[in-house]
Amino acid sequence: MSFMSLFKRKSKITLRQELWLGILVIIAVGFMSSVLISTYTAKQYFSSQLHLKNIDNANSLALMLSQLQKDPVELELLISATFDTGHYQRIELQNPLGEPLIKRVFSGKLDTTAPGWFHHFYHLQVQPGVAQVSDGWQQFGTLYLESHSQYTEQALWESAVRLFFSFFIVAIIACIASAYFLRKILRPLDDVVQQANALGDKRFIRSKVPRTYEFARLVSSMNLLSKRFSRIVKEDKKRLEEFRFKSQHDELTGLANREYFGATLEAQLQQSKEHAHGALFLFRVVNLDQISEQINRVEMVTFLRRFTQTLVAFLESNEDRFSENHIARISHTDFAVLVNDTDDIENLSSQVFKQHQALLADYSHIELSIPHSCSYIEREDSRFTLLKRVDNLLKAAVAEPTQQVQVNNNKQRNELFADADSWREAIEHALDNNDLDVLLYPVKSFSGKLLQNQVSLSLLLNGELYRSGYYLQWAKRLKLLARLDWGLVKYLVKVFEQREDLKLISVELSQETLLDDAALAAILTYLLAYPKLAEHICFDIRESLAVAELAIFKDFCMQVKSMGAKVALKRVGQGFSKIDKIHELGLEMIKIDSVYGHNISYSQDNQTFLRGLCSLAHSIGIKVIAEGVKSPEDQQTLKGIGFDGYVSQPIDDTQEDLIE
């Protein structure tokens, strides 16, 4: 039981404070006891010495008086001379009957610096010196001599003061030494506290084991807990990834299968409702089975894998022409490629056709061909109409062996501005003049409780308010995403206190901001001046960005957590298992890509995968949220799987002044 636990108290006391309290009590007791004992010992010494002095002086004076004639005048003169030249309280000569013959007593007052309380507690009670005075062979009288004790008391006070300051200096040195050794001994305690706080923040980290035995036992136990949990998480992620890949990919080529690609295409079409910027390519390998018939099946498999590698190389060499791409094998001979944010499919079609011709040159002895078709995605497209349009184009390409390519240049020409400079000017003008607004996507639990509002920035362009989906592609091309993030944060600071619906918000940070040290530091430093907003904000980072820049993402999580804000992963799916030591990041939630939630009621494989993902996330204290799920049936399925909530439609989705 600690010293402070003896008292009822509401406030808590730290171990460091308790140890300091104990050290100070010990030093204070040692200091006071040393002063008191030393002073008392000095008092006893002075008393004994003063008593011996009284005896010696009395004997010496008695001897002188015995040798004199017993003339009263002479006796009084000697006694008075002795009394006046020494420091005596009393000199008295009595006859054998006890009657005073001569008596001198000090009646004045000495000027001393010793306080009255010291005189009270340390007053010297010294016995007088007694000696016999003779007259020949007869006793003449008895001499009593008593030295003045106040001089000794003054010396005792001065000695006590010197002792006090000497021991006080020693006590200060002892405190300094105690502080040094206490800091050295308790230094591992800071690591223990940090590790405990990390566990509370859902970050299962490990600390260095200290040399102190008790701390070493504690840290070792906590490290063992983190190690075991880390191993469990790692095994679960590996198992989930194996199942996900097997259920969503073609076993032969490793490309996405038809079901997964269909869900991806559906999610892309939902985003294209705001503003279409994507395109779909469809490839068909004609006479593929002839490879197996004329040579062997192994050669056919080799050809398919080479064809797959050609598509991958084509996409990698044109990464600057689109933001995202998805490849799938949707049938035995058909392959599909979906690209986002592109506006030059004719050039892309020409490049991929040349690469395929180079591949077919190695199989000239077999009548192989790889015709393809491509088309832009239109805002009104459904999955059925888009696939039908591209499939019809592919049939036309197959029917004309001399051409083999069909491109539907149906790019929509409803852009607000004609060129990139006009777009840049319009976006920067909106940011500079604070022509902004936010659209809120409520993140709700299945019971209807609001978990947060997902914030999307809308800009006033040409007098109309446009959602982010309309201008985001141009902002990405013009490298204005960091400016948009900065503008959004400043706008939130401005309206935070005025709007009740912004008390729980999440803001997605772009790749430009996360990878730009200056831009990221500006946002985080700015938020430090507004701690209330920082405590209510959650930063969303895309899973693909976190996987690609894992070290930067981990540092970002540490910075954000230190200022009281939260971090969430967005569009989580295929890269979740690649995030190493995710249990150390302290994520608030993960938002599952709409690809996995689409028609989840009819996909047992996706249900199994998401159920395992929920169990893994919940084991480390992370909420799981579904994105892009509108069907009540799918929402109920996700609830049964273990999801904590979903992202619903925007609050102002019906307002007429917001242009889709």
C-alpha positions as CSV (number, residue, x, y, z in Angstrom):
1,M,0.0,0.0,0.0
2,S,1.4,3.4,-1.0
3,F,1.7,6.3,1.3
4,M,-1.0,8.3,-0.4
5,S,-3.4,5.3,-0.5
6,L,-3.8,5.8,3.2
7,F,-5.9,8.8,2.5
8,K,-9.2,9.1,0.6
9,R,-8.5,11.1,-2.6
10,K,-10.2,11.7,-5.9
11,S,-7.1,12.5,-7.8
12,K,-4.6,9.8,-8.8
13,I,-0.9,9.9,-8.1
14,T,1.8,8.5,-10.4
15,L,4.5,6.0,-9.4
16,R,7.1,8.7,-10.0
17,Q,5.3,11.1,-7.6
18,E,5.0,8.4,-5.0
19,L,8.6,7.6,-5.2
20,W,9.5,11.3,-5.0
21,L,7.2,11.6,-2.0
22,G,8.9,8.7,-0.2
23,I,12.4,10.1,-1.0
24,L,11.5,13.6,0.2
25,V,10.0,12.1,3.4
26,I,13.2,10.1,4.0
27,I,15.4,13.1,3.3
28,A,13.3,15.4,5.5
29,V,13.3,12.9,8.4
30,G,17.0,12.3,8.1
31,F,17.7,16.0,7.8
32,M,15.6,17.0,10.9
33,S,16.8,14.0,13.0
34,S,20.4,14.8,12.2
35,V,20.0,18.4,13.2
36,L,18.2,17.6,16.4
37,I,20.5,14.8,17.5
38,S,23.6,16.8,16.7
39,T,22.3,19.8,18.6
40,Y,21.2,17.7,21.6
41,T,24.7,16.0,21.6
42,A,26.3,19.4,21.6
43,K,24.1,20.6,24.4
44,Q,25.2,17.6,26.6
45,Y,28.8,18.2,25.7
46,F,28.6,21.9,26.6
47,S,26.8,21.2,29.8
48,S,29.4,18.7,31.0
49,Q,32.3,21.0,30.0
50,L,30.7,23.9,31.8
51,H,30.2,21.9,34.9
52,L,33.9,20.9,34.9
53,K,34.8,24.5,34.4
54,N,32.7,25.5,37.5
55,I,34.4,22.8,39.6
56,D,37.9,23.9,38.5
57,N,37.3,27.6,39.0
58,A,35.6,27.0,42.4
59,N,38.6,24.9,43.7
60,S,41.1,27.5,42.4
61,L,39.3,30.4,44.0
62,A,38.7,28.5,47.3
63,L,42.4,27.7,47.5
64,M,43.3,31.4,47.1
65,L,40.7,32.4,49.7
66,S,42.1,29.8,52.2
67,Q,45.6,31.4,52.0
68,L,44.3,34.9,52.7
69,Q,43.7,36.5,56.1
70,K,40.0,36.2,56.8
71,D,39.5,39.9,56.6
72,P,36.0,40.4,55.2
73,V,37.2,43.3,53.1
74,E,40.0,41.3,51.5
75,L,37.8,38.4,50.9
76,E,35.1,40.5,49.2
77,L,37.7,42.3,47.1
78,L,39.1,39.0,45.7
79,I,35.7,37.5,45.1
80,S,34.5,40.7,43.3
81,A,37.6,40.9,41.2
82,T,37.2,37.3,40.2
83,F,33.5,37.8,39.4
84,D,34.1,41.0,37.4
85,T,36.9,39.5,35.2
86,G,35.1,36.3,34.4
87,H,31.8,35.2,32.9
88,Y,29.9,34.1,36.0
89,Q,26.3,33.9,36.9
90,R,26.9,33.6,40.7
91,I,29.8,33.4,43.2
92,E,28.7,32.9,46.8
93,L,30.7,32.2,50.0
94,Q,28.7,30.7,52.9
95,N,29.6,30.0,56.5
96,P,29.4,26.5,57.9
97,L,25.8,27.2,58.9
98,G,24.8,28.0,55.3
99,E,24.5,31.7,55.9
100,P,25.9,33.9,53.0
101,L,29.0,35.8,53.9
102,I,29.7,37.3,50.4
103,K,27.4,36.9,47.4
104,R,27.8,38.3,43.9
105,V,25.0,37.5,41.3
106,F,24.8,38.7,37.6
107,S,21.6,40.7,37.2
108,G,22.1,42.2,33.8
109,K,20.9,40.9,30.4
110,L,23.1,39.5,27.7
111,D,22.7,40.5,24.0
112,T,22.3,37.1,22.2
113,T,20.8,36.2,18.8
114,A,19.4,32.9,20.0
115,P,15.5,33.0,19.8
116,G,13.4,32.5,22.8
117,W,12.1,29.0,21.7
118,F,15.7,27.8,21.4
119,H,16.4,29.0,24.9
120,H,13.3,27.3,26.1
121,F,14.2,23.9,24.6
122,Y,17.9,24.1,25.0
123,H,18.4,25.9,28.3
124,L,21.5,24.5,30.1
125,Q,20.9,23.2,33.6
126,V,24.5,23.2,34.9
127,Q,25.3,22.4,38.5
128,P,27.6,25.0,40.3
129,G,31.1,24.2,41.3
130,V,31.4,23.7,45.1
131,A,34.7,24.0,47.1
132,Q,35.6,24.3,50.8
133,V,37.4,27.4,52.2
134,S,39.6,26.7,55.3
135,D,41.1,28.9,57.9
136,G,44.1,27.0,59.2
137,W,42.8,23.6,60.3
138,Q,39.3,24.8,60.6
139,Q,36.5,25.1,58.0
140,F,35.9,28.7,57.2
141,G,33.0,28.3,54.7
142,T,31.7,26.8,51.5
143,L,32.3,28.5,48.1
144,Y,29.6,28.1,45.2
145,L,30.7,29.2,41.7
146,E,28.3,29.1,38.7
147,S,29.4,30.2,35.2
148,H,27.0,32.1,33.0
149,S,25.2,29.6,30.7
150,Q,23.9,32.1,28.1
151,Y,27.3,32.4,26.4
152,T,27.2,28.7,26.0
153,E,23.7,28.8,24.7
154,Q,24.7,31.4,22.1
155,A,27.6,29.2,21.0
156,L,25.1,26.2,20.9
157,W,22.7,28.3,18.7
158,E,25.5,29.3,16.3
159,S,26.6,25.6,16.1
160,A,23.0,24.5,15.4
161,V,22.6,27.1,12.6
162,R,25.8,25.9,11.0
163,L,24.6,22.3,11.3
164,F,21.2,23.2,9.8
165,F,22.7,24.8,6.7
166,S,25.3,22.1,6.3
167,F,22.7,19.3,6.4
168,F,20.4,21.4,4.2
169,I,23.1,21.5,1.5
170,V,23.6,17.8,1.9
171,A,19.9,17.2,1.6
172,I,19.8,19.3,-1.7
173,I,22.7,17.2,-3.0
174,A,20.8,14.1,-2.0
175,C,17.7,15.3,-3.9
176,I,19.8,16.0,-7.0
177,A,21.4,12.6,-6.8
178,S,18.0,11.0,-6.2
179,A,16.6,12.7,-9.2
180,Y,19.3,11.4,-11.4
181,F,19.1,7.8,-10.2
182,L,15.3,7.9,-10.1
183,R,15.2,9.1,-13.7
184,K,17.6,6.4,-14.7
185,I,15.7,3.7,-12.8
186,L,12.3,4.8,-14.1
187,R,13.4,5.5,-17.6
188,P,11.9,2.1,-18.7
189,L,8.6,3.2,-17.1
190,D,8.1,5.7,-19.9
191,D,8.4,2.9,-22.4
192,V,6.0,0.8,-20.4
193,V,3.5,3.7,-20.3
194,Q,3.9,4.3,-24.0
195,Q,3.3,0.6,-24.8
196,A,0.3,0.6,-22.5
197,N,-1.1,3.7,-24.2
198,A,-0.4,2.1,-27.6
199,L,-2.4,-1.0,-26.6
200,G,-5.2,1.2,-25.5
201,D,-5.0,2.9,-29.0
202,K,-5.2,-0.5,-30.7
203,R,-1.5,-0.4,-31.6
204,F,0.2,-3.7,-30.5
205,I,3.8,-2.6,-30.4
206,R,6.8,-4.1,-28.6
207,S,9.2,-2.3,-26.3
208,K,12.9,-2.9,-25.3
209,V,13.2,-5.0,-22.2
210,P,14.8,-3.0,-19.4
211,R,17.4,-4.3,-16.9
212,T,15.2,-3.6,-13.8
213,Y,13.7,-7.0,-12.9
214,E,10.2,-5.9,-12.1
215,F,9.9,-3.8,-15.2
216,A,11.5,-6.5,-17.3
217,R,8.8,-9.0,-16.2
218,L,6.1,-6.5,-17.1
219,V,7.5,-5.5,-20.5
220,S,8.3,-9.1,-21.4
221,S,4.7,-10.1,-20.7
222,M,3.3,-7.2,-22.7
223,N,5.8,-7.9,-25.6
224,L,4.7,-11.5,-25.5
225,L,1.1,-10.4,-25.8
226,S,1.9,-8.1,-28.8
227,K,4.0,-10.9,-30.4
228,R,1.3,-13.5,-30.1
229,F,-1.3,-11.0,-31.4
230,S,0.9,-10.0,-34.2
231,R,1.4,-13.6,-35.2
232,I,-2.4,-14.2,-35.1
233,V,-3.1,-11.1,-37.2
234,K,-0.4,-12.1,-39.7
235,E,-1.7,-15.7,-40.1
236,D,-5.3,-14.4,-40.4
237,K,-4.3,-11.9,-43.1
238,K,-2.4,-14.6,-45.0
239,R,-5.4,-16.9,-44.9
240,L,-7.8,-14.2,-46.0
241,E,-5.5,-13.1,-48.8
242,E,-5.3,-16.7,-50.1
243,F,-9.0,-17.1,-50.0
244,R,-9.7,-13.7,-51.6
245,F,-7.2,-14.3,-54.4
246,K,-8.6,-17.8,-55.1
247,S,-12.2,-16.6,-55.1
248,Q,-11.7,-13.5,-57.2
249,H,-9.0,-14.5,-59.7
250,D,-8.6,-16.8,-62.6
251,E,-6.5,-19.8,-61.6
252,L,-4.7,-20.0,-65.0
253,T,-3.7,-16.4,-65.6
254,G,-4.0,-14.8,-62.2
255,L,-6.3,-12.1,-63.6
256,A,-9.6,-11.1,-62.0
257,N,-12.4,-13.4,-62.8
258,R,-15.8,-12.5,-64.3
259,E,-17.7,-12.1,-61.0
260,Y,-15.1,-9.8,-59.5
261,F,-14.7,-7.7,-62.6
262,G,-18.5,-7.3,-62.9
263,A,-18.6,-5.9,-59.4
264,T,-15.7,-3.6,-60.2
265,L,-17.4,-2.4,-63.4
266,E,-20.6,-1.8,-61.4
267,A,-18.7,0.4,-58.9
268,Q,-17.1,2.4,-61.7
269,L,-20.5,3.0,-63.4
270,Q,-21.8,4.3,-60.1
271,Q,-19.0,6.8,-59.9
272,S,-19.6,7.7,-63.6
273,K,-23.1,8.9,-62.7
274,E,-21.5,12.2,-61.6
275,H,-19.0,12.5,-64.5
276,A,-17.8,9.8,-66.8
277,H,-14.0,9.6,-67.4
278,G,-13.5,5.9,-68.0
279,A,-13.3,3.4,-70.9
280,L,-13.7,-0.3,-71.4
281,F,-11.6,-2.6,-73.7
282,L,-12.7,-6.0,-74.7
283,F,-10.2,-8.5,-76.2
284,R,-10.9,-11.9,-77.8
285,V,-8.3,-14.6,-78.7
286,V,-9.7,-16.2,-81.9
287,N,-8.8,-19.9,-82.5
288,L,-7.2,-20.3,-79.1
289,D,-8.1,-24.0,-78.9
290,Q,-6.1,-24.6,-82.1
291,I,-2.9,-24.2,-80.0
292,S,-4.0,-27.1,-77.8
293,E,-5.1,-29.2,-80.8
294,Q,-2.1,-28.6,-83.0
295,I,0.6,-28.5,-80.3
296,N,-0.4,-29.2,-76.7
297,R,-2.3,-27.7,-73.8
298,V,0.9,-26.6,-72.1
299,E,1.7,-24.3,-75.1
300,M,-1.8,-22.9,-74.9
301,V,-1.3,-22.1,-71.2
302,T,2.0,-20.5,-72.1
303,F,0.4,-18.3,-74.8
304,L,-2.3,-17.1,-72.4
305,R,0.2,-16.1,-69.8
306,R,2.3,-14.3,-72.4
307,F,-0.8,-12.5,-73.6
308,T,-1.6,-11.6,-70.0
309,Q,1.9,-10.2,-69.5
310,T,1.5,-8.2,-72.7
311,L,-1.6,-6.5,-71.3
312,V,0.1,-5.8,-68.0
313,A,3.1,-4.3,-69.7
314,F,0.9,-2.2,-71.9
315,L,-0.9,-0.8,-68.9
316,E,2.3,-0.2,-67.0
317,S,3.8,1.7,-69.9
318,N,0.7,4.0,-70.1
319,E,0.2,4.7,-66.3
320,D,0.2,8.5,-67.0
321,R,-2.8,8.2,-69.3
322,F,-5.2,6.9,-66.6
323,S,-5.5,6.8,-62.8
324,E,-6.6,3.2,-62.3
325,N,-6.9,0.0,-64.3
326,H,-8.5,-3.4,-63.9
327,I,-7.8,-6.5,-66.0
328,A,-10.0,-9.6,-66.1
329,R,-10.5,-12.9,-67.9
330,I,-14.2,-13.0,-68.3
331,S,-14.5,-16.2,-70.4
332,H,-12.3,-18.8,-72.0
333,T,-11.2,-16.5,-74.8
334,D,-12.4,-13.0,-73.7
335,F,-10.4,-10.5,-71.7
336,A,-11.5,-7.1,-70.5
337,V,-9.6,-4.0,-69.4
338,L,-11.2,-1.1,-67.5
339,V,-9.4,2.2,-67.2
340,N,-10.4,5.2,-65.2
341,D,-9.9,8.9,-66.1
342,T,-8.7,8.6,-69.7
343,D,-9.6,10.6,-72.8
344,D,-7.4,9.1,-75.6
345,I,-8.6,5.5,-76.2
346,E,-7.7,5.6,-79.9
347,N,-4.0,6.0,-79.1
348,L,-4.2,3.3,-76.4
349,S,-6.0,1.0,-78.9
350,S,-3.3,1.5,-81.5
351,Q,-0.5,0.7,-79.0
352,V,-2.0,-2.5,-77.7
353,F,-2.8,-3.7,-81.2
354,K,0.8,-3.4,-82.2
355,Q,2.0,-5.3,-79.1
356,H,-0.5,-8.1,-79.9
357,Q,0.7,-8.3,-83.4
358,A,4.3,-8.7,-82.2
359,L,3.1,-11.5,-79.9
360,L,1.2,-13.3,-82.7
361,A,4.3,-13.2,-84.9
362,D,5.7,-16.0,-82.7
363,Y,2.6,-18.1,-83.6
364,S,2.4,-17.5,-87.3
365,H,2.0,-21.2,-88.0
366,I,-1.4,-21.1,-86.2
367,E,-4.3,-19.0,-87.4
368,L,-4.5,-16.8,-84.3
369,S,-5.8,-13.3,-84.0
370,I,-6.6,-10.9,-81.1
371,P,-9.3,-8.5,-82.2
372,H,-10.5,-5.9,-79.7
373,S,-13.0,-3.2,-79.2
374,C,-13.2,-0.2,-76.9
375,S,-15.6,2.5,-75.9
376,Y,-15.9,5.4,-73.5
377,I,-18.2,5.0,-70.5
378,E,-21.2,7.2,-70.7
379,R,-23.0,8.7,-67.7
380,E,-26.2,6.9,-68.5
381,D,-24.5,3.5,-69.0
382,S,-25.6,0.5,-67.1
383,R,-23.6,-2.7,-66.9
384,F,-25.7,-4.3,-69.5
385,T,-25.7,-1.5,-72.0
386,L,-22.0,-0.9,-71.8
387,L,-21.1,-4.6,-72.2
388,K,-23.5,-5.0,-75.0
389,R,-22.1,-2.0,-76.8
390,V,-18.5,-3.2,-76.5
391,D,-19.5,-6.8,-77.3
392,N,-21.2,-5.6,-80.5
393,L,-18.1,-3.7,-81.5
394,L,-16.0,-6.8,-80.8
395,K,-18.2,-8.9,-83.0
396,A,-17.8,-6.4,-85.8
397,A,-14.0,-6.5,-85.3
398,V,-14.0,-10.3,-85.5
399,A,-16.1,-10.2,-88.6
400,E,-13.5,-8.1,-90.4
401,P,-10.1,-9.9,-90.1
402,T,-8.3,-7.1,-92.0
403,Q,-9.3,-4.5,-89.4
404,Q,-9.5,-6.4,-86.1
405,V,-10.1,-3.1,-84.1
406,Q,-13.3,-1.3,-83.4
407,V,-13.1,2.0,-81.5
408,N,-16.3,3.8,-80.4
409,N,-15.1,7.4,-80.0
410,N,-18.2,8.4,-78.0
411,K,-16.3,10.8,-75.6
412,Q,-18.8,13.2,-74.0
413,R,-18.2,16.8,-74.9
414,N,-20.1,18.4,-72.1
415,E,-17.1,19.8,-70.4
416,L,-17.4,23.2,-68.7
417,F,-14.1,24.4,-70.1
418,A,-12.3,23.7,-73.3
419,D,-8.7,23.3,-72.2
420,A,-6.5,22.6,-69.1
421,D,-5.6,26.2,-68.6
422,S,-9.3,27.2,-68.3
423,W,-9.8,24.3,-65.8
424,R,-6.8,25.4,-63.7
425,E,-8.0,29.0,-63.6
426,A,-11.6,28.0,-62.6
427,I,-10.5,25.7,-59.8
428,E,-7.9,28.1,-58.4
429,H,-10.4,31.0,-58.6
430,A,-12.9,29.0,-56.6
431,L,-10.2,28.2,-54.0
432,D,-8.9,31.7,-53.7
433,N,-12.4,33.2,-53.3
434,N,-13.6,30.5,-51.0
435,D,-16.4,29.5,-53.4
436,L,-16.7,26.2,-51.6
437,D,-19.2,24.0,-49.9
438,V,-19.2,20.5,-48.5
439,L,-21.4,17.5,-49.3
440,L,-21.9,15.1,-46.4
441,Y,-22.1,11.4,-46.8
442,P,-23.4,10.1,-43.4
443,V,-21.6,7.0,-42.1
444,K,-24.2,5.2,-40.0
445,S,-24.5,2.1,-37.9
446,F,-27.2,-0.4,-38.8
447,S,-29.2,0.9,-35.8
448,G,-29.2,4.4,-37.4
449,K,-26.5,5.9,-35.1
450,L,-24.3,8.5,-36.8
451,L,-20.7,7.4,-36.7
452,Q,-19.3,10.3,-38.8
453,N,-20.0,12.4,-41.8
454,Q,-17.8,11.8,-44.8
455,V,-16.9,15.2,-46.3
456,S,-16.7,15.8,-50.0
457,L,-15.7,19.2,-51.4
458,S,-17.9,21.0,-54.0
459,L,-16.7,24.0,-56.0
460,L,-18.6,26.9,-57.5
461,L,-17.6,26.8,-61.2
462,N,-19.3,29.1,-63.7
463,G,-21.9,30.1,-61.2
464,E,-22.9,26.5,-60.5
465,L,-22.0,24.2,-57.6
466,Y,-20.3,21.0,-58.8
467,R,-19.5,17.8,-56.9
468,S,-16.0,16.5,-56.7
469,G,-16.6,13.8,-59.2
470,Y,-17.0,16.4,-61.9
471,Y,-13.8,18.3,-61.5
472,L,-11.5,15.8,-59.7
473,Q,-10.1,14.3,-62.8
474,W,-8.9,17.7,-64.1
475,A,-7.6,18.6,-60.6
476,K,-5.6,15.4,-60.6
477,R,-4.1,16.1,-64.1
478,L,-3.2,19.6,-63.1
479,K,-1.7,18.5,-59.8
480,L,-4.1,20.6,-57.7
481,L,-5.2,17.9,-55.3
482,A,-3.0,19.2,-52.5
483,R,-4.5,22.6,-52.9
484,L,-8.0,21.2,-52.7
485,D,-7.1,19.4,-49.5
486,W,-5.7,22.6,-48.0
487,G,-8.8,24.5,-49.1
488,L,-11.1,22.0,-47.6
489,V,-9.3,22.0,-44.2
490,K,-9.4,25.8,-44.1
491,Y,-13.1,25.8,-44.9
492,L,-13.8,23.3,-42.2
493,V,-11.9,25.4,-39.6
494,K,-14.0,28.4,-40.7
495,V,-17.4,26.8,-40.4
496,F,-16.7,24.2,-37.7
497,E,-18.2,26.2,-34.8
498,Q,-21.1,27.3,-36.9
499,R,-22.4,23.9,-38.2
500,E,-23.5,21.2,-35.9
501,D,-23.3,18.6,-38.6
502,L,-19.5,18.9,-38.8
503,K,-18.8,17.6,-35.2
504,L,-17.9,14.1,-36.5
505,I,-16.3,14.2,-39.9
506,S,-13.9,12.3,-42.1
507,V,-11.7,13.9,-44.8
508,E,-9.9,12.0,-47.5
509,L,-6.3,13.2,-48.1
510,S,-4.9,12.8,-51.6
511,Q,-1.7,11.1,-52.6
512,E,-0.2,14.5,-53.5
513,T,-0.8,15.8,-50.0
514,L,0.5,12.7,-48.2
515,L,3.7,12.6,-50.3
516,D,4.4,16.3,-50.1
517,D,6.0,17.0,-46.7
518,A,5.3,20.7,-46.9
519,A,1.6,20.3,-47.8
520,L,1.1,17.7,-45.1
521,A,3.0,19.7,-42.4
522,A,0.9,22.8,-43.3
523,I,-2.4,20.9,-42.7
524,L,-1.3,19.2,-39.5
525,T,0.3,22.4,-38.1
526,Y,-2.8,24.4,-39.0
527,L,-5.0,21.9,-37.2
528,L,-2.8,22.0,-34.1
529,A,-4.1,25.5,-33.5
530,Y,-7.7,24.2,-33.5
531,P,-7.6,21.2,-31.1
532,K,-11.4,20.9,-31.0
533,L,-11.6,20.3,-34.7
534,A,-8.6,17.9,-34.6
535,E,-10.3,15.8,-32.0
536,H,-13.4,15.4,-34.2
537,I,-11.7,14.8,-37.5
538,C,-10.8,11.5,-39.1
539,F,-8.4,11.3,-42.1
540,D,-9.2,8.8,-44.8
541,I,-6.3,7.3,-46.8
542,R,-6.8,5.0,-49.7
543,E,-5.6,1.5,-49.2
544,S,-3.6,1.5,-52.4
545,L,-1.7,4.6,-51.3
546,A,-1.1,3.1,-47.8
547,V,0.3,-0.1,-49.4
548,A,2.5,1.8,-51.9
549,E,3.9,4.2,-49.3
550,L,3.7,2.1,-46.1
551,A,6.6,3.9,-44.3
552,I,5.1,7.3,-45.0
553,F,1.7,6.1,-44.0
554,K,2.9,4.8,-40.6
555,D,4.6,8.1,-39.8
556,F,1.4,9.9,-40.8
557,C,-0.6,7.7,-38.4
558,M,1.8,8.5,-35.6
559,Q,1.6,12.2,-36.2
560,V,-2.2,12.3,-36.5
561,K,-2.7,10.2,-33.4
562,S,-0.4,12.5,-31.4
563,M,-2.6,15.5,-32.1
564,G,-5.9,13.7,-31.1
565,A,-7.2,13.0,-34.6
566,K,-8.0,9.6,-36.2
567,V,-7.1,7.7,-39.3
568,A,-9.2,5.4,-41.5
569,L,-8.4,3.3,-44.5
570,K,-10.7,3.8,-47.6
571,R,-11.5,1.4,-50.5
572,V,-10.1,-1.5,-48.6
573,G,-9.9,-4.9,-50.3
574,Q,-7.2,-6.6,-52.1
575,G,-4.3,-4.7,-50.5
576,F,-5.3,-5.1,-46.9
577,S,-3.1,-8.1,-46.3
578,K,-0.1,-6.2,-47.6
579,I,-0.1,-3.7,-44.8
580,D,2.5,-4.9,-42.4
581,K,1.9,-4.6,-38.7
582,I,-1.5,-3.1,-39.2
583,H,-2.2,-3.7,-35.5
584,E,0.4,-1.1,-34.6
585,L,-1.2,1.7,-36.6
586,G,-4.2,2.4,-34.3
587,L,-6.7,2.7,-37.2
588,E,-10.2,3.9,-36.3
589,M,-12.0,2.1,-39.1
590,I,-11.7,0.6,-42.5
591,K,-14.1,1.3,-45.3
592,I,-14.5,-1.7,-47.6
593,D,-14.5,-1.1,-51.3
594,S,-18.0,-1.2,-52.9
595,V,-16.7,-4.0,-55.2
596,Y,-17.0,-6.4,-52.3
597,G,-20.4,-5.2,-51.1
598,H,-22.1,-5.2,-54.5
599,N,-24.7,-8.0,-54.6
600,I,-23.1,-9.5,-51.5
601,S,-26.3,-11.4,-50.8
602,Y,-25.6,-13.6,-53.8
603,S,-21.9,-14.1,-53.4
604,Q,-20.9,-16.7,-50.8
605,D,-17.2,-16.3,-51.5
606,N,-17.3,-12.6,-50.8
607,Q,-19.4,-13.2,-47.7
608,T,-16.7,-15.7,-46.4
609,F,-13.9,-13.2,-47.2
610,L,-15.7,-10.2,-45.6
611,R,-16.6,-12.3,-42.5
612,G,-13.0,-13.1,-41.9
613,L,-12.0,-9.5,-42.6
614,C,-14.5,-8.3,-40.0
615,S,-13.2,-10.8,-37.4
616,L,-9.6,-9.7,-38.0
617,A,-10.4,-6.0,-37.8
618,H,-12.6,-6.3,-34.7
619,S,-9.9,-8.3,-32.9
620,I,-7.7,-5.2,-33.1
621,G,-10.5,-2.7,-32.3
622,I,-11.1,-1.4,-35.9
623,K,-14.6,-0.7,-37.1
624,V,-15.6,-2.1,-40.5
625,I,-17.8,0.1,-42.8
626,A,-19.3,-0.7,-46.2
627,E,-19.0,1.7,-49.1
628,G,-21.4,2.0,-52.0
629,V,-24.0,-0.5,-50.7
630,K,-27.6,0.8,-51.4
631,S,-29.6,-2.4,-51.4
632,P,-31.4,-3.0,-48.1
633,E,-30.9,-6.7,-48.7
634,D,-27.2,-6.3,-49.1
635,Q,-27.1,-4.1,-46.0
636,Q,-28.8,-6.8,-43.9
637,T,-26.4,-9.3,-45.2
638,L,-23.4,-7.1,-44.2
639,K,-24.9,-6.6,-40.8
640,G,-25.1,-10.4,-40.3
641,I,-21.5,-10.8,-41.5
642,G,-20.3,-8.4,-38.8
643,F,-20.1,-4.9,-40.4
644,D,-20.4,-2.0,-38.1
645,G,-22.1,0.4,-40.6
646,Y,-22.3,1.7,-44.1
647,V,-21.8,5.0,-46.0
648,S,-25.3,6.2,-46.9
649,Q,-26.3,8.7,-49.6
650,P,-25.5,12.4,-49.3
651,I,-27.7,14.5,-47.0
652,D,-28.3,17.1,-49.7
653,D,-28.6,14.5,-52.5
654,T,-32.0,16.0,-53.7
655,Q,-31.0,19.6,-53.7
656,E,-31.4,21.2,-57.1
657,D,-28.5,23.6,-57.0
658,L,-25.9,20.8,-56.8
659,I,-25.0,19.8,-60.3
660,E,-24.2,16.1,-60.7
